[in-house]
Amino acid sequence: MSDDAAVRIERLLPDSPHLARVAGWQHDQWGQLSPGETLATRRASLAAECGPSGVPSVCVALQGERPVGTASLVADDMSGRDDLGPWLASVYVLPEWRGQGIASRLVRRVEDEARAAGIERLWLFTPDQQALYARLGWQEQAWVPYRGERVIIMERRLAGA
Ligand SMILES: CC(C)(COP(=O)(O)OP(=O)(O)OC[C@H]1O[C@@H](n2cnc3c(N)ncnc32)[C@H](O)[C@@H]1OP(=O)(O)O)[C@@H](O)C(=O)NCCC(=O)NCCS
């Protein structure tokens, strides 16, 4: 595989040319869950999540200069659950790039970021991707109703934090 074809994971910075694209994916995938959200408000909140390290941070998977996936480490992701956090959030891979381990690499990268920041436990919620996260060492905690669907909260204990 040439270097151009290889997918690498990088930190997304607030002034990145890829920010609008990543915000567009998030808006298309999850915008309906946030009443009042527009592409512009999603872009602004994503830029605010692009911290220099630790929480918050946003990762992007790049093939050459083309973004193909993303994942975030954020303080809050589930309203009403301020008792939990930080969260792995917004894991997304372009449809034509799925099934190649890119989401798994993004999750690992977010875990590494959290571990480096001294975080011992991470949380996520998902309506249907629990098998993917379980394979990566995440544990199912509880099914809860959330914004009109049932989701499962999962926890990851980070050894060596
Ligand atoms: C969920 C999602 C992020 C998974 O992305 P992905 O890059 O396909 O994930 P991975 O490749 O790491 O793992 C997915 C599958 O590929 C398999 N796989 C992993 N590495 C692989 C490789 N090198 N070659 C072939 N298959 C591989 C995994 O075993 C897994 O199998 P499954 O189909 O039985 O689950 C992606 O489908 C997506 O963006 N969905 C829409 C948004 C979404 O639901 N996000 C999650 C919110 S909680």
The ligand as a MOL file (V3000), in Angstrom:
LIG
                    3D

  0  0  0     0  0            999 V3000
M  V30 BEGIN CTAB
M  V30 COUNTS 48 50 0 0 0
M  V30 BEGIN ATOM
M  V30 1 C -20.2250 2.1660 13.3280 0
M  V30 2 C -19.1090 2.5970 12.3890 0
M  V30 3 C -18.3920 3.7950 12.9900 0
M  V30 4 C -18.1100 1.4310 12.2280 0
M  V30 5 O -17.0320 1.8770 11.3930 0
M  V30 6 P -16.0060 0.8270 10.7190 0
M  V30 7 O -14.8050 1.5730 10.3010 0
M  V30 8 O -16.7080 0.0290 9.7020 0
M  V30 9 O -15.6660 -0.0980 11.9830 0
M  V30 10 P -14.5420 -1.2460 12.0430 0
M  V30 11 O -14.0950 -1.5730 10.6610 0
M  V30 12 O -13.5410 -0.8620 13.0380 0
M  V30 13 O -15.3750 -2.4450 12.6030 0
M  V30 14 C -16.5870 -2.7770 11.9260 0
M  V30 15 C -16.5350 -4.1890 11.3210 0
M  V30 16 O -15.4290 -4.3770 10.4710 0
M  V30 17 C -14.6800 -5.5250 10.9050 0
M  V30 18 N -13.2800 -5.2550 10.6660 0
M  V30 19 C -12.4320 -4.6500 11.5210 0
M  V30 20 N -11.2100 -4.5930 10.9710 0
M  V30 21 C -11.2990 -5.0990 9.7200 0
M  V30 22 C -10.3900 -5.2800 8.6680 0
M  V30 23 N -9.0980 -4.9040 8.7750 0
M  V30 24 N -10.8440 -5.8140 7.5170 0
M  V30 25 C -12.1530 -6.1970 7.3980 0
M  V30 26 N -13.0540 -6.0620 8.3870 0
M  V30 27 C -12.6330 -5.5220 9.5300 0
M  V30 28 C -14.9940 -5.6590 12.3250 0
M  V30 29 O -14.8470 -6.9780 12.7730 0
M  V30 30 C -16.4330 -5.2230 12.3680 0
M  V30 31 O -17.2600 -6.3010 12.0110 0
M  V30 32 P -18.8640 -6.3050 12.1680 0
M  V30 33 O -19.3820 -5.9350 10.8340 0
M  V30 34 O -19.1890 -7.7040 12.5450 0
M  V30 35 O -19.2200 -5.2740 13.2290 0
M  V30 36 C -19.6500 2.9600 10.9900 0
M  V30 37 O -20.4520 1.9020 10.5190 0
M  V30 38 C -20.4760 4.2450 10.9880 0
M  V30 39 O -19.9280 5.3290 10.8320 0
M  V30 40 N -21.8160 4.1130 11.1720 0
M  V30 41 C -22.6990 5.2910 11.2190 0
M  V30 42 C -22.4720 6.1120 12.4900 0
M  V30 43 C -22.5720 5.2760 13.7480 0
M  V30 44 O -23.4670 4.4580 13.9360 0
M  V30 45 N -21.6110 5.5100 14.6720 0
M  V30 46 C -21.5490 4.8220 15.9470 0
M  V30 47 C -22.3080 5.6060 16.9470 0
M  V30 48 S -22.2960 4.7980 18.5360 0
M  V30 END ATOM
M  V30 BEGIN BOND
M  V30 1 1 1 2
M  V30 2 1 2 3
M  V30 3 1 2 4
M  V30 4 1 2 36
M  V30 5 1 4 5
M  V30 6 1 5 6
M  V30 7 2 6 7
M  V30 8 1 6 8
M  V30 9 1 6 9
M  V30 10 1 9 10
M  V30 11 2 10 11
M  V30 12 1 10 12
M  V30 13 1 10 13
M  V30 14 1 13 14
M  V30 15 1 14 15
M  V30 16 1 15 16
M  V30 17 1 15 30
M  V30 18 1 16 17
M  V30 19 1 17 18
M  V30 20 1 17 28
M  V30 21 1 18 19
M  V30 22 1 18 27
M  V30 23 2 19 20
M  V30 24 1 20 21
M  V30 25 1 21 22
M  V30 26 2 21 27
M  V30 27 1 22 23
M  V30 28 2 22 24
M  V30 29 1 24 25
M  V30 30 2 25 26
M  V30 31 1 26 27
M  V30 32 1 28 29
M  V30 33 1 28 30
M  V30 34 1 30 31
M  V30 35 1 31 32
M  V30 36 2 32 33
M  V30 37 1 32 34
M  V30 38 1 32 35
M  V30 39 1 36 37
M  V30 40 1 36 38
M  V30 41 2 38 39
M  V30 42 1 38 40
M  V30 43 1 40 41
M  V30 44 1 41 42
M  V30 45 1 42 43
M  V30 46 2 43 44
M  V30 47 1 43 45
M  V30 48 1 45 46
M  V30 49 1 46 47
M  V30 50 1 47 48
M  V30 END BOND
M  V30 END CTAB
M  END
